[in-house]
Amino acid sequence: MQHQEFEPPEELQDTINCFWYNKRDFGEVQSGFEVQPDGYAEIIFHFGSGCYISQHGGLQPLPSPFMMGLLNQPVLFYTKDCLEIIGIRCFPWTVFDLLGIPSGKDGVRVFEHPIARLQPVLDRLIADGKIDDALAQVKQYFLNAQSGNITSDMLFKAGDAMREANGTLPVSQVAAAAHTTVRTLERNFKLSSGYSVKDVSGLIRFEQVRNNLMLNPDVSIAGLAHELGYTDQSHLSREFKRYSGTTPAAFARKAKKGTRIVSNNFVVFIQA
């Protein structure tokens, strides 16, 4: 398994958290991998045998690219043989403006967009092993797109405050950091991301717990609850189960056994 992350150019850092590349061999038999929620939206280009999702009683192929929006529960994908991915990890309050499409709450979103014209170019570069060149193409596309895109400074300030506090700030303090009222912030946040400030803050905080459990499955749950501003351990456990579908202890046990990819921000893949 190969995984690399790349910082965006300075001009994109308020919009895109990072670009990443992943390569993994799943073997000849179709197998599943689970993607856990976090506080980001991802634009996913994939290469190889295809990426599938279970829908309507069968496996449906996903086009490349597709979007991983904010998730309220884990999503199970299926593939086989070698799967390669180029991902663009975006802040959820900027991704729809960046693409110029309406916001929404789709966990996995299929969309028609000129960005799909990159696929044939990326196919050739990935097939030739020219990963850096493929990433350069993607970065240049978003640099061009960013030049005609203006996202509210208020949303940037609100988002920065939320992430800096690991999702623990009350909405009133997020609004104060963005120099606006709660009502104005909530209206603009829902228009830009499809979600409320509280929704996204909850996912950011869950992300911190999830990452801690992945990095150190034996970490104290009570200690995490105190560190991340939960009322108590029971509060953390309820919120964690809401997003992951399982308890923190069960997730930690699975993390010890499963194949995983971890960094401070990366969406976690777990072998199903």
C-alpha positions, -999 to +999 in steps of 0.1 A: +000+000+000+013+034-010+000+068+003+012+103-001-002+137+008+007+170-009+001+206+004-019+228-020-003+259-035-007+290-013-035+303-035-056+272-027-050+268+010-082+285+021-102+261-001-083+228-003-067+211+027-045+188+006-041+166-024-034+130-019-025+098-038-032+062-027-024+029-043-036-004-029-039-040-042-071-056-030-065-090-047-085-109-074-117-113-053-141-083-049-137-070-014-150-041+006-134-012+024-152+012+048-148+050+047-154+067+080-169+102+084-148+132+090-150+170+086-140+172+050-155+168+015-134+148-010-133+149-048-122+114-059-106+103-091-100+066-093-081+043-116-080+005-121-107-020-118-133+005-107-150+016-075-185+003-066-211+011-040-240-011-029-273+003-041-307-011-050-297-046-041-265-047-062-232-031-068-233+001-088-202+015-105-191+050-095-179+074-122-145+091-119-146+116-104-173+115-077-176+134-045-175+122-009-196+147+010-199+149+047-210+115+060-232+108+090-224+071+089-196+050+074-199+041+037-188+007+023-171+006-012-161-024-032-133-030-056-107-057-066-071-058-080-052-026-080-071+006-071-053+040-074-069+072-062-062+109-065-081+128-039-088+165-034-096+171+003-117+202+005-133+222+033-170+215+032-179+252+032-158+258+001-161+227-021-194+236-038-183+271-046-151+257-060-169+234-083-197+259-090-225+234-082-254+236-057-247+224-022-264+193-008-263+166+018-253+137-004-228+114+013-217+100-021-225+124-049-223+117-086-222+150-106-216+162-141-188+187-144-161+199-167-135+185-143-143+151-157-123+161-188-092+155-167-099+118-165-084+107-199-052+127-192-049+113-157-056+078-169-025+080-192-003+095-166-012+071-138-008+041-162+028+054-169+035+058-132+038+096-136+020+105-103+037+139-099+026+149-134-009+137-127-011+157-095+003+188-113-026+186-138-051+185-109-035+213-091-034+235-122-071+228-128-080+241-094-057+271-097-075+281-128-109+274-112-099+294-081-091+325-102-127+330-110-141+319-076-147+341-046-157+324-013-168+346+016-141+357+040-167+352+068-168+315+059-130+312+059-128+328+093-156+306+107-140+275+093-106+283+106-120+289+141-139+256+140-109+235+129-085+253+153-108+244+182-113+208+170-150+214+166-155+224+203-166+260+198-203+270+204-220+285+174-220+319+191-182+319+194-178+307+158-199+337+147-178+360+169-146+347+153-161+354+118-173+389+129-209+382+121-242+372+138-253+337+144-282+341+121-261+354+092-234+327+097-259+299+098-277+311+067-245+314+047-230+282+061-260+261+050-260+277+016-223+270+011-221+235+026-256+222+030-251+217+067-253+238+099-222+250+119-232+226+146-234+196+121-199+203+108-184+210+143-198+176+154-180+159+126-147+177+132-148+167+169-157+131+159-127+131+135-104+140+164-117+110+185-115+087+155-079+097+147-068+093+183-083+058+184-067+048+152-033+061+162-035+047+198-064+022+203-055+019+240-060+056+247-083+066+276-118+073+264-125+094+295-093+114+288-104+121+253-138+132+265-122+157+288-097+169+262-123+174+235-149+191+256-176+163+258-197+164+290-184+130+300-174+096+286-210+086+279-215+117+259-185+110+237-196+074+233-231+084+221-218+109+196-191+085+184-217+057+178-239+082+160-213+088+133-194+055+132-222+031+140-202+015+167-187+022+202-153+037+207-141+005+223-154-017+194-138+007+169-105+006+187-106-032+186-113-032+148-085-007+142-061-031+158-071-059+134-080-040+102-059-025+074-058+012+079-044+045+067-039+073+092-026+108+092-039+138+112-066+145+087-069+116+063-102+098+058-098+064+073-102+032+052-108+000+071-108-034+055-144-048+058 
